[in-house]
Amino acid sequence: MAARRARRLLGSLCIALLFAQLAPTGAAARSGSRSLLTESLVRTFTPFYFLVEPLDVLAVRGMSVIMNCSAQCETPPRIEWRKDGSFLNLVSDDRRQLLPDGSLLINSVVHSKHNKPDEGYYQCVATVDSLGTIVSRTAKLTVAGLPRFTSQPEPTWVRRGGSAVLGCEVTAELAPLLRWERERQALPPEPRLLQLPGGALLLSNASDSDAGLYRCLLDTPGTPKYSDEAELRVLPDAEEPQKLALLKPPSSLSRLAGQSALFPCVAAAFPPPLVRWTRNGEELPSDGSGRFQLLPGGVLEIRDVTEADAGTFTCIAESGNDTLEAQAELAVQVAPTFLKRPANIYAHESMDIVFECEVTGKPTPTVKWVKNGDVVIPSDYFKIVKEHNLQVLGLVKSDEGFYQCIAENDVGNAQAGAQLIILDLAAAPAGPLPSAPRDVVATLVSTRFIRLTWRPPASDPHGDNLTYSIFYTKEGINRERVENTSRPGETQVMIQSLMPETVYVFRVVAQSRHGPGESSAPLKVATQPEVQLPGPAPNIRAFSSSPTSVTVTWETPLSGNGDIQNYKLYYMEKGQHTEQDVDVAGLSHTVAGLKKFTEYSFRVVAYNKHGPGVSTHDVVVRTLSDVPSAPPQNLTLEVRNSKSILLQWQPPPAGTQSGQITGYKIRYRRVARKSDVTESVAGTQLSQLIEGLERGTEYSFRVAAMTVNGTGPATDWVSAETFESDLDESRVPEVPSSLHVRPLVTSIVVSWTPPENQDVVVRGYAIGYGIGSPHAQTIKVDYKQRYYTIENLDPSSHYVITLKAFNNVGEGIPLYESAVTRPHSDTSEVDLFVINAPYTPVPDPSPMMPPVGVQASILSHDTIRITWADNSLPKNQKITDARFYTVRWKTNIPANTKYKTANATTLSYLVTGLKPNTLYEFSVMVTKGRRSSTWSMTAHGTTFELVPTSPPKDVTVVSKEGKPRTIIVNWQPPSEANGKITGYIIYYSTDVNAEIHDWVIEPVVGNRLTHQIQELTLDTPYFFKIQARNSKGMGPMSEAVQFRTPKAESSDKMPNDQASGSAGKGSRPMDLGPDYKPPLGGSNSPHGSPTSPLDSNMLLVIIVSVGVITIVIVVIVAVFCTRRTTSHQKKKRAACKSVNGSHKYKGNSKDVKPPDLWIHHERLELKPIDKSPDPNPIMTDTPIPRNSQDITPVDNSMDSNIHQRRNSYRGHESEDSMSTLAGRRGMRPKMMMPFDSQPPQQSVRNTPSTDTMPAGSAVPSAELPEPEGPFLPAEEEPQGPPTAHVRPSHPLKSFAVPAVPSAAGPFDPALPSTPLLTQQAPGHPLHAVKTASIGTLGRTRPPMPVVVPSAPEVQETTRMLEDSESSYEPDELTKEMAHLEGLMKDLNAITTA
């Protein structure tokens, strides 16, 4: 086949060369271009593309949505849809349906908090069966949440001719649905009325007609949702100058290229202010020309935003001598676009091709390749080159199809495709073909290239007109690559781009004008190890040139081992595990787009013609700092007294600090006089006490973080009102007015009310407790707290509890109570309230109501926003007093996690620093003055998943027993999985220092923690790494684990081990029977090959074992002989008479019940079963081995000649027969076995036997004759399933072994049963199981129920009857002797072999 394919290929190449002379502009066939004109006339590219691709959609719950898709091809394509990577089954879906043009219609979008079946990423897939598959771009369907307003309009006023802003904010996804009304009529479109991006309404150049009631509404399907109405009053012109103030400063924006951006800058003053704008310090034109427009009210509009518009925009408002400035950043993002799309390619098998793809976008897009709808995984033959191009080496026919380049970044994705056609070879003109080239040898072997030489074929010794094709591949790989000689008559070639230490197979084919000839014999050549590589680049230095860039310089390596072709600069953010790289031609490079004030490590690797050299050491540098890009978090105010307020806050998020925080700037003002602003600069502490304030006055505060570069953005204004009068702290607090205790088993809940005299300052409460004395332990809590749970107490113990209020002067008078914790057995929940007699609790005249509507909105993997409502506030939920809220949260894993708390002065709080993929519960309480509410109802939220941040643990590698080329890798999940593990990737290699893309990959789907790897090389060290993945991506790799495979195949391995199912650890050798004799000549293998003699150590062990067993037998015989009595012999004679036909039994112990026989194997118990009153059957039972060592494994797949060499125990096998039965019980069949009442006809162990026993044969005295019956091995399933009479019972109840009634005896119809064999399979002899007579034979026993522990679901079908008249006595000596005799024969057979 290889020679025929080579001849076809060379014939086509000759024709292609002929056409290439006529059309010299065609590209070379080696590059995979379209110059193959001959075949292109036969097969042409088929246009197959999307006319319409789905776009991102914002849907509202309950409405219908259409995802558009339409594909074009000569043959109508089949359209399918994927959601989140999985195909949708639209046939059985009653809400989703496929429209005729391929679009997807979703009727009545479903969306709730816990059920979001429609939200996700959709992709259209078009397939033409004879051609291939293409996929569209991915479109995101977002479902808007419940319509609600985050802020509502508030009453305001404006001077005539001035500007006003009416606030109304909704979430970003609902912003397009927001509308405004005045006096419940839609606002007319006027330039003076502008709706800002967040939803607020800007009214400029106000007139009297603008006064009225305003409201905003969400125009959703069904009934619109309206906000509260707010009145706008228009006042006459000011007569006195008004101080300049910014009503709406600009805020930073992020926009896509082509969108519009609005920056508000609404200023109020008299005389009216003048507003102008600058970008990056340069004045913007205010004449309205170009894309920058200055709208009424000082709003800057940028139309058709481009990437060059990004920067800092500054608003400057001037009125008289007053000037105010405000800044905002504009970030421009660009969706991926193609600079160069992949082109269609013609090619032949064994050729190499490259699909080119160049993309741009911001952020920089990532590129992946898809072939016929499936993602291309990079390998030795599918490589990503020059960042985005796809190279396919050694084409095969299955590579034909459609390839798509898919580019994706944070703001979008795009795809472009091309078709690959692999042409059949053209027929060559008739004539003699060359014979095989001679003496093919490798004259030069290096690490990455090999030079081959050969002699011309014998059919053409000169070979001046012959050309040659060299086919080569890695050993064991089916893909062949081809290299052609450059000119006729040339008999050598250089094969490059090979891998070091790799075996390649080469063959050479000569080609004449008649076509390709015969192929030479394959030649195997191994490349050399990598040695000629560059050394490390010296003097590597890195310095930060800006907050987002670092410049790295280095020098030429001292040991270059040849010319340096280029360098690769690797860099990585500190604390991350993903390294990035960039190709550099010179000795320096500037890396841009880095994070501000962040440490990065850099290293350089030089490349020469042999490949990458030695890496330099890592150099670490931190980017320069900048002003913070975000305000401080969670600003809260606490009124201390009538003249001071305490501010507390948290730093900006870690990624936005942009440097070392050097301090915080605090600005505050009286709410009544917004223009009077005072600044105070604090240090790096996170709190500041502002003193010297006025009594009973409301103040607003805001805080901004500072670095050495300047001041960042400030928080929103937060207000609080000072007290009218101060409380007294010249004396200690009075006694609390009440104390309540509620004892539990190991805890006591303590609750109290504050002192009646609330004019004295209370800083907190001290709780003391102990057994008999309250001074054992003391706990102090905050003054706002009203209850506390004392944990870790002893049950049934008497505790004394004391409560004292304290302030800065000292502790007040204590209040005592005692309580007895409940005992362990007490589960009641009766509350015990003890109220101190001298102090009657004074009810609060207006108790605080807890917050309501607590909701948790998940923002990221570590952040959740908590929002709530306060029913004690006005309808507009505006806080006008000094109340504050306390938020607490915890997770239930581990169970003893304590609550964390934080204070807030607004109706929301941003909880940060949470764990990924963790369920948290939140509750809120409100405090006003000295009064607090109870905790609200809890809200729950689970943080988003994050990529695993730790590798899998406890990676171990072991060899599989009996298969030295197979290993088993075991591991444990990562400790920080951060989500549900969806799979693992196992990397293994023989070189621990190899690049990770050179390691072999073994994917493991799901959460399995073990995996087998087969076909490894013997006596070779391997290194293994494991990487976990979840829905967010791949985690870090584990450390490399080394394992060396065994040196050779195990010598004792059976040739047909897989067929025979030889067990691994713990399995016993196969029992071939006591009479088995090995074949002559010392051969005991199935194939008759001679086996090696036992070594002396093994022989010694066997001899000692035989001696020990002999001594044990003698002792056992002596013990049993001394115990035998005449009563045993009488019972045995009576039993023998019963079996031989006398069914009349006269026993003198019929009322004595025998003891249970307990079987210590899988918790099974054998109990005697009572007999039915039928007078004339034969009762049998089946012996069970006494321990697990009596169980012989069964294997029906053994070779037939082994079966024929087995002989049966004629009179001594009942024990072993049941051993076989017990050995099979791992299958746990549910069955009832019928037996014949005839004398035994056949004695069978584990395999069919040809020996028979006549009906009248004598039976040894050590064993009673037993009826035989058919038995089917567990491995051979009958066509009719076996059944069992199963009695549901506790796992430790009796295990009843079936007794067998006579076949000719009466059958009880009340006991339904199914025969074990409903249809006998041809060619399989039936197996018989020998049974032993036990107990009284004078009564009939129905079939005994088989209680199968693994099948508790089977209904009870029989009833076990007790027989008080039965007596039971097994002949233990007979069984022991029969079993030991079988063991001795097995041992003799082994020693003989």
Disulfide bonds with the S-S distance in Angstrom:
Cys69-Cys124 1.97
Cys168-Cys216 1.85
Cys265-Cys315 1.57
Cys357-Cys405 2.11
